[in-house]
Amino acid sequence: AFCYGICLLNSSCISISGNNITNNDYGIQLLASSNNSISGNNIANNMDGICLYASHRNSLYENNVTNSSEGIFLRYSGNNTISANNVANNLIGIVLSDDSYYNNVSGNNITANNWVGIVLDGYANRNNISGNNIANNEYGIYLYSSFNNSIHGNTITNGFYGICPFESSNNSIYHNNFVNNTQQVYD
């Protein structure tokens, strides 16, 4: 029940692992921090589960992020790896926003988020979204003003829209598996 469960400011080479972080505004926040590892944490009932702002080359893996507004939220952040996380029952699962670039989002289980599984917004460019299980979200993947991203090898099931690009171009969308969505790709 704090503003920040854990906050790194201008920090590097820190490992955050094995924590239970609940009922805060921000579960874990990195501000201008790079080359850190966030793994094996249980992060629940926060406004934002994990938030990176102007932070680069961090690894986020094997975290359980649930019941927050945004599960994992990146702004102005690049070259981060987000993998093997369970991101469930949030408003939005994972958000890459505001010039977030060259991030790798792969092998995550992104389920039962109330609105969108993954959002790329506000010039989130040149990101790789691959091998994720995205199920039971209204939108599987939503792109808004985002370009040159690669979206492939994801399994997107039981949503209204599988993938919805809006005012976005030059994205490579291929080899995704769509099952039981009302509309697979909105164009």
LINHUCOR-V746164 format. One record per residue. N is the residue number from 1. SS is DSSP state (@ for helix, = for strand, . for the rest). OMEGA is omega in radians with two decimals (* if undefined). BURIAL is + if it has 9 or more other ideal C-beta (glycine too) atoms within 8 Angstrom, else -. Layout:
n->N ss->SS omega->OMEGA burial->BURIAL
n->N ss->SS omega->OMEGA burial->BURIAL
This chain:
n->1 ss->. omega->3.09 burial->-
n->2 ss->. omega->2.99 burial->-
n->3 ss->. omega->3.11 burial->-
n->4 ss->= omega->2.95 burial->+
n->5 ss->= omega->3.04 burial->+
n->6 ss->= omega->3.12 burial->+
n->7 ss->= omega->3.02 burial->+
n->8 ss->= omega->3.11 burial->+
n->9 ss->= omega->-3.12 burial->-
n->10 ss->. omega->-3.06 burial->-
n->11 ss->. omega->3.12 burial->+
n->12 ss->= omega->3.09 burial->-
n->13 ss->. omega->3.10 burial->-
n->14 ss->. omega->3.03 burial->+
n->15 ss->= omega->3.08 burial->-
n->16 ss->= omega->-3.06 burial->+
n->17 ss->= omega->3.03 burial->+
n->18 ss->. omega->-3.12 burial->-
n->19 ss->. omega->2.92 burial->+
n->20 ss->= omega->-3.04 burial->-
n->21 ss->= omega->-3.03 burial->+
n->22 ss->= omega->2.97 burial->+
n->23 ss->. omega->3.07 burial->-
n->24 ss->. omega->2.97 burial->+
n->25 ss->. omega->3.10 burial->-
n->26 ss->= omega->3.11 burial->+
n->27 ss->= omega->3.05 burial->+
n->28 ss->= omega->3.06 burial->+
n->29 ss->= omega->3.03 burial->+
n->30 ss->= omega->3.10 burial->+
n->31 ss->= omega->3.14 burial->+
n->32 ss->. omega->-3.10 burial->+
n->33 ss->. omega->-3.03 burial->+
n->34 ss->= omega->3.07 burial->+
n->35 ss->. omega->3.10 burial->-
n->36 ss->. omega->3.14 burial->+
n->37 ss->= omega->3.09 burial->+
n->38 ss->= omega->-3.04 burial->+
n->39 ss->= omega->3.00 burial->+
n->40 ss->. omega->3.14 burial->-
n->41 ss->. omega->2.98 burial->+
n->42 ss->= omega->-3.01 burial->+
n->43 ss->= omega->-3.00 burial->+
n->44 ss->= omega->3.02 burial->+
n->45 ss->. omega->3.04 burial->-
n->46 ss->. omega->3.04 burial->+
n->47 ss->. omega->2.97 burial->-
n->48 ss->= omega->-3.13 burial->+
n->49 ss->= omega->3.08 burial->+
n->50 ss->= omega->-3.11 burial->+
n->51 ss->= omega->3.05 burial->+
n->52 ss->= omega->3.11 burial->+
n->53 ss->= omega->-3.12 burial->+
n->54 ss->. omega->-3.10 burial->+
n->55 ss->. omega->-2.96 burial->+
n->56 ss->. omega->3.04 burial->+
n->57 ss->. omega->3.07 burial->-
n->58 ss->. omega->3.09 burial->+
n->59 ss->= omega->3.09 burial->+
n->60 ss->= omega->-3.09 burial->+
n->61 ss->= omega->3.09 burial->+
n->62 ss->. omega->3.04 burial->-
n->63 ss->. omega->3.02 burial->+
n->64 ss->= omega->-3.03 burial->+
n->65 ss->= omega->-3.01 burial->+
n->66 ss->= omega->2.97 burial->+
n->67 ss->. omega->3.09 burial->-
n->68 ss->. omega->3.03 burial->+
n->69 ss->. omega->3.02 burial->-
n->70 ss->= omega->3.13 burial->+
n->71 ss->= omega->3.10 burial->+
n->72 ss->= omega->-3.00 burial->+
n->73 ss->= omega->3.10 burial->+
n->74 ss->= omega->3.02 burial->+
n->75 ss->= omega->3.11 burial->+
n->76 ss->. omega->-3.04 burial->-
n->77 ss->. omega->-3.08 burial->+
n->78 ss->= omega->3.06 burial->-
n->79 ss->. omega->3.08 burial->-
n->80 ss->. omega->3.09 burial->+
n->81 ss->= omega->3.12 burial->+
n->82 ss->= omega->-3.02 burial->+
n->83 ss->= omega->3.02 burial->+
n->84 ss->. omega->3.07 burial->-
n->85 ss->. omega->2.95 burial->+
n->86 ss->= omega->-3.08 burial->+
n->87 ss->= omega->-2.97 burial->+
n->88 ss->= omega->3.04 burial->+
n->89 ss->. omega->3.02 burial->-
n->90 ss->. omega->2.98 burial->+
n->91 ss->. omega->3.07 burial->-
n->92 ss->= omega->-3.11 burial->+
n->93 ss->= omega->-3.09 burial->+
n->94 ss->= omega->3.13 burial->+
n->95 ss->= omega->2.94 burial->+
n->96 ss->= omega->-2.97 burial->+
n->97 ss->= omega->2.96 burial->+
n->98 ss->. omega->3.07 burial->+
n->99 ss->. omega->2.98 burial->-
n->100 ss->. omega->-2.94 burial->+
n->101 ss->= omega->3.08 burial->+
n->102 ss->. omega->3.05 burial->-
n->103 ss->. omega->3.12 burial->+
n->104 ss->= omega->3.13 burial->+
n->105 ss->= omega->-3.02 burial->+
n->106 ss->= omega->3.02 burial->+
n->107 ss->. omega->3.13 burial->-
n->108 ss->. omega->3.01 burial->+
n->109 ss->= omega->-3.01 burial->+
n->110 ss->= omega->-2.96 burial->+
n->111 ss->= omega->2.98 burial->+
n->112 ss->. omega->3.00 burial->-
n->113 ss->. omega->-2.96 burial->+
n->114 ss->. omega->-3.10 burial->+
n->115 ss->. omega->-3.03 burial->-
n->116 ss->= omega->3.03 burial->+
n->117 ss->= omega->3.13 burial->+
n->118 ss->= omega->3.07 burial->+
n->119 ss->= omega->2.93 burial->+
n->120 ss->= omega->-2.92 burial->+
n->121 ss->= omega->2.98 burial->+
n->122 ss->. omega->3.11 burial->+
n->123 ss->. omega->2.93 burial->-
n->124 ss->. omega->-2.96 burial->+
n->125 ss->= omega->3.02 burial->+
n->126 ss->. omega->3.07 burial->-
n->127 ss->. omega->3.09 burial->+
n->128 ss->= omega->3.12 burial->+
n->129 ss->= omega->-3.01 burial->+
n->130 ss->= omega->3.00 burial->+
n->131 ss->. omega->3.13 burial->-
n->132 ss->. omega->2.96 burial->+
n->133 ss->= omega->-3.06 burial->+
n->134 ss->= omega->-3.01 burial->+
n->135 ss->= omega->3.00 burial->+
n->136 ss->. omega->3.01 burial->-
n->137 ss->. omega->3.09 burial->+
n->138 ss->. omega->3.02 burial->-
n->139 ss->= omega->3.06 burial->+
n->140 ss->= omega->3.11 burial->+
n->141 ss->= omega->-3.12 burial->+
n->142 ss->= omega->3.11 burial->+
n->143 ss->= omega->3.06 burial->+
n->144 ss->= omega->-3.14 burial->+
n->145 ss->. omega->3.13 burial->+
n->146 ss->. omega->-2.92 burial->+
n->147 ss->. omega->3.00 burial->+
n->148 ss->. omega->3.06 burial->-
n->149 ss->. omega->3.07 burial->+
n->150 ss->= omega->-3.11 burial->+
n->151 ss->= omega->-3.04 burial->+
n->152 ss->= omega->3.04 burial->+
n->153 ss->. omega->3.11 burial->-
n->154 ss->. omega->3.00 burial->+
n->155 ss->= omega->-3.05 burial->+
n->156 ss->= omega->-3.02 burial->+
n->157 ss->= omega->2.96 burial->+
n->158 ss->. omega->3.06 burial->-
n->159 ss->. omega->3.04 burial->+
n->160 ss->. omega->3.02 burial->-
n->161 ss->= omega->3.03 burial->+
n->162 ss->= omega->3.10 burial->+
n->163 ss->= omega->-3.10 burial->+
n->164 ss->= omega->3.04 burial->+
n->165 ss->= omega->3.14 burial->+
n->166 ss->= omega->-3.08 burial->-
n->167 ss->. omega->3.14 burial->-
n->168 ss->. omega->-3.13 burial->+
n->169 ss->. omega->3.12 burial->-
n->170 ss->. omega->3.03 burial->-
n->171 ss->. omega->3.10 burial->+
n->172 ss->= omega->-3.13 burial->-
n->173 ss->= omega->-3.06 burial->+
n->174 ss->= omega->3.07 burial->-
n->175 ss->. omega->3.01 burial->-
n->176 ss->. omega->3.14 burial->+
n->177 ss->= omega->-3.12 burial->-
n->178 ss->= omega->3.14 burial->+
n->179 ss->= omega->3.01 burial->-
n->180 ss->. omega->2.98 burial->-
n->181 ss->. omega->3.10 burial->+
n->182 ss->. omega->3.06 burial->-
n->183 ss->= omega->-3.02 burial->-
n->184 ss->= omega->3.12 burial->-
n->185 ss->= omega->3.11 burial->+
n->186 ss->= omega->3.09 burial->-
n->187 ss->. omega->* burial->-
